[in-house]
Amino acid sequence: MKTENVIADKSKDFAVRIIRLYQHLETKQKGFVVSRQLLRSGTSIGANVRESVFAQSTKDFISKLQISLKETNETEYWLELLLATEYINEKEFLSIQVDCLELKKILISIINSTNKNSK
């Protein structure tokens, strides 16, 4: 029986979207430094969430999720740059930014509630 882990599922789905956007940008632009940065930070979110599942302690769990939160913020920055430089249009930006903001809110909520419950 599979246990539902919303943040794990959403961060994995987000990583898939980031990979697809990266592939699109690489095909269209023939390689672009920002798209590689986006790929790195956007897929790192889910990797750190996955690592948090087997954290050695509450402190380690929070640390992994804080790294995911930082990577989410960085991903949002790269998306903003892609929009500002017209590598993606506003519709594409808003579509993926909504998911990015949702991940950020969920991560903040988990980190805050874990901190509160561990005291």
N, C-alpha and C positions, 0 to 999 in steps of 0.2 A: 504494500500500500504506500503510495507516494504522499509525502507530507507537502502541503502547500507552503512555499516560501516566496512571497510576493516580490521582495526585493531581488532575490536571485533570478526569478523568472523575468522580471522587468529589465534588470540590468543585462541579462543575456539577450533578450529581444532588442534592446537598445544597441548592443554591440553588433548584432546582425545588421541593423539599419546603418550603423556607422561604417561597417565593412562594405556594404552596398554603395553608400555614398562615396567612399574612398575609391571603389572600383569605377564608378561613374566619372569621378574627377580625374582619375588616372587615364582613363580612356579618352576623355574629352580634352584634357589639358596636357597630356604627355608628361606627366610627372610634375609634382608641385610640393614643395617642402611643407606647406601648411597642411595639405591633405594627409601627409605622413604623420605629422604631429597629432592631427585629429584622430587618426587610426590608433595611434599609441595610447592617447589619453582616453578615448572613447571605449576601447576594449579593456583597458585597465580597471575600469569601474567594476565590471562584473568579475574580473579575476580576483580583485581584493575582497569583494563580497563572498565569493566562493571560498577564499582562504579563511574568512571570518567564521565559517561554519565549523571549522575544526580548530578554533582559537584555543590557546593553552590556558587562558584566563579571561576574566571579564575585561581586564585592562587591554589585553591583546585583541579581544573582540572589538572593543571600541576603537583601538588604534587602526585596525584594518578598515573599519567603516569610515573613520576620519580620512584615511588615504583615499578611499572611494569618493568621499565628498570633495576632496581637493581635486581629484581627477575629473569629477563632474563639472566643477567650476572652470577648470582649464579647458575642458571640451566645449563649454559654452563660449569661452573666449575665442577659440578657433572657429567656431561656427559664426560668431559675430564678424570675425575678420573675413571669412569667406563671403558673407553677405556684403560687407562694406566694399570688397574688391570685385563684387559682381561675379564671383565664381559659382555662387548659388543665388537663386532669386528669393524674393521675400516669402513666397508660398512654400518653397522647399525649406527655408530657414525656420519659419513658424511651425511647420509640421514636425520637425525633429526637435526644435527648442522646447515644445510642449512636453515631450518625453523627458528631455534633460531636466527641466524644472520639476517635473513629477518625481524623478529619481532623487533630486536634491532635497525635496520636501520629505520624502520617505526616509532618506538617510538621516536627516536632521532629527526627525521624530524618533527613530530607533536609537540614535546616539543619546538624545536627551532623556528618553525613558529608561534606557539602560543605566545611564549615570544616576538618575534619580532612584532607581530600584536597587542600585548597588551600595547606596549609602545607608 
